[in-house]
């Protein structure tokens, strides 16, 4: 813990991708949980396979966060 998480630059500065470990740190969970989200397929940011690695675009993570925020707002108003 205490390690600063910085997105990996793949494909230039306009496309930032996070590794499974970086996504786990972002959401304060374990890498195994992030892998489970991917396996289940209907939760968490969408990842893409690049060779043997799975990477998550920063835009996908931000979209997941917006969905979570709007879902929580909808639950609170119901």
MOVENHU-V693859 format. One record per residue. N is the residue number from 1. RES is the residue in one small letter. PHI is phi in radians with two decimals (none if undefined). PSI is psi in whole degrees, 0 to 359 (999 if undefined). Layout:
# MOVENHU-V693859
n->N res->RES phi->PHI psi->PSI
n->N res->RES phi->PHI psi->PSI
This chain:
# MOVENHU-V693859
n->1 res->x phi->none psi->170
n->2 res->x phi->1.41 psi->359
n->3 res->x phi->-1.47 psi->132
n->4 res->x phi->-1.31 psi->134
n->5 res->x phi->-1.70 psi->122
n->6 res->x phi->-2.17 psi->136
n->7 res->x phi->-1.17 psi->146
n->8 res->x phi->-1.34 psi->138
n->9 res->x phi->-1.61 psi->108
n->10 res->x phi->-2.15 psi->124
n->11 res->x phi->1.40 psi->21
n->12 res->x phi->1.73 psi->171
n->13 res->x phi->-1.17 psi->341
n->14 res->x phi->-1.37 psi->345
n->15 res->x phi->-2.14 psi->105
n->16 res->x phi->-1.80 psi->134
n->17 res->x phi->-2.18 psi->146
n->18 res->x phi->-1.92 psi->145
n->19 res->x phi->-1.40 psi->171
n->20 res->x phi->-1.00 psi->319
n->21 res->x phi->-1.14 psi->321
n->22 res->x phi->-1.21 psi->322
n->23 res->x phi->-1.13 psi->318
n->24 res->x phi->-1.05 psi->317
n->25 res->x phi->-1.16 psi->322
n->26 res->x phi->-1.06 psi->321
n->27 res->x phi->-1.76 psi->9
n->28 res->x phi->0.92 psi->50
n->29 res->x phi->-2.38 psi->182
n->30 res->x phi->-1.60 psi->156
n->31 res->x phi->-1.01 psi->328
n->32 res->x phi->-1.10 psi->323
n->33 res->x phi->-1.15 psi->318
n->34 res->x phi->-1.10 psi->318
n->35 res->x phi->-1.10 psi->322
n->36 res->x phi->-1.11 psi->317
n->37 res->x phi->-0.98 psi->317
n->38 res->x phi->-1.16 psi->320
n->39 res->x phi->-1.15 psi->317
n->40 res->x phi->-1.13 psi->319
n->41 res->x phi->1.54 psi->349
n->42 res->x phi->-2.07 psi->20
n->43 res->x phi->-2.59 psi->149
n->44 res->x phi->1.54 psi->170
n->45 res->x phi->-1.19 psi->151
n->46 res->x phi->-1.38 psi->130
n->47 res->x phi->-1.83 psi->161
n->48 res->x phi->-2.18 psi->146
n->49 res->x phi->-1.56 psi->126
n->50 res->x phi->-2.19 psi->101
n->51 res->x phi->1.13 psi->237
n->52 res->x phi->-1.66 psi->357
n->53 res->x phi->-1.81 psi->154
n->54 res->x phi->-1.91 psi->127
n->55 res->x phi->-2.10 psi->151
n->56 res->x phi->-2.11 psi->124
n->57 res->x phi->-1.22 psi->148
n->58 res->x phi->-1.07 psi->323
n->59 res->x phi->-1.10 psi->321
n->60 res->x phi->-1.13 psi->320
n->61 res->x phi->-1.12 psi->318
n->62 res->x phi->-1.17 psi->324
n->63 res->x phi->-1.13 psi->317
n->64 res->x phi->-1.03 psi->317
n->65 res->x phi->-1.11 psi->319
n->66 res->x phi->-1.11 psi->319
n->67 res->x phi->-1.09 psi->318
n->68 res->x phi->-1.13 psi->317
n->69 res->x phi->-1.14 psi->317
n->70 res->x phi->-1.22 psi->326
n->71 res->x phi->-1.15 psi->319
n->72 res->x phi->-1.19 psi->322
n->73 res->x phi->-1.16 psi->321
n->74 res->x phi->-1.15 psi->320
n->75 res->x phi->-1.14 psi->320
n->76 res->x phi->-1.20 psi->327
n->77 res->x phi->-1.48 psi->347
n->78 res->x phi->-1.40 psi->999
